[in-house]
Amino acid sequence: MFSNEKILILSSVFSMAMFMITSCAPVTLPIIPTPRVVPTQNSSLAELGNTKVSSKDDATMVYVPAGQFSMGSKLGLLDEKPVHIIQLDAFWMDRTEVTNEMYRKCVQAGKCDEPSNLLYYNDPQYSNHPVVFVSWTNAVSYCSSVNRRLPTEAEWEKAAVWDPVRNEKLIYPWGNEYDCSKGNFDDEIELDSSLMQAGSISCDGYRLTAPVGSFPEGASPYGALDMGGNVWEWVHDAFLGVNPFNTTVQNYYAFSPFENPMGVSPAITGYRGLRGGSWNWIYGYGRSAYRLGFGKDDTYDGVGFRCAEATRFHVSGGVRTGR
């Protein structure tokens, strides 16, 4: 759609950021020193590859052991800096995105609203494709209905690109080199002339979305699929974009808690985070550290979601509580 990544800040969150700047006294928040990453213990590594199936919607989930990882990107935009170390509790992540078929059962049970556009939702050919035209609010409702919740932004990024064996961060779920055959990215020119990679037309084999799990070679180190491409995925965190013209507003990464960060307060912004890229947009060029933010009630043909489940804690109403 756009050829310049910085349009994100100017078009998606600029007006909201300017409101925050002009209506609030500038506050410079402290930067937390970055500790070094502590290698994952062997006992945790032994659990890599573990999966389980939800009794609520038959979703297969992959296990992500507790441990530290580096979040953000030195080469990315302001929203991705600074790179900082995060400690996360263990959690489970859906292996694939929630499909139209899965979401339909929630609608039929009266717990979810129908997508805002029913073009793909009502087409049997797309039953195993990710549900789209669902808002952040819709996604929260679905995950809650199956006793899960949206992953936090930190959980999503770790599950996508942290290699616990090498103790290093990847750029894409499969490695550090972009490969148009390992995810469903923008390689069509029917909507616009922008491409993820020159000469990559029809590289992934899909004109629109792909059935979930269609790119096993693009799996993350934990076995999660489609975390690069297919559809952008809603995450739990509220999103407040960085205004590049005013340095008094710091990115959340500069003061993020070390343990289990959950984003800025949802009371100060109606925007929510998205990760992963999609079949029709070139934002971020597929990098998993790239951050996008849309209104929590917005819906798009390139936006879906997956759910997560913590092993010790869960997110409820923005508060992390034990269970």
Buried (B, 14 or more C-beta within 10 A) or exposed (E): EEEEBEEBBBEBBBEBBBEBBEEEEEEEEEEBEEEEBEBBEEEBBEBBEBEEEBEBBEBBBBBBBBBBBBBBBEEBBBBBBBBBBBBBBBBBBBBBBBBBBBBBBBBEEEEBBBBBBEEBBEEEEBBBBBBBBBBBBBBBBBBBBBEBBBBBBBBBBBBBBBBBEEBBBBBBBBBEEBBBBBBBBBBBEEBBEBBBBEEBEEBBEBBBBBBBBBBEEBBBBBBBBBBBBBBBBBBBBBBBBBBBEEEEBBBBBBBBEBEBBBBBEBEEBBBBBBBBBBBBBBBBBBBBBBBBBBBBEBBBBBBBBBBBBBBEBBBEEEEBEEE
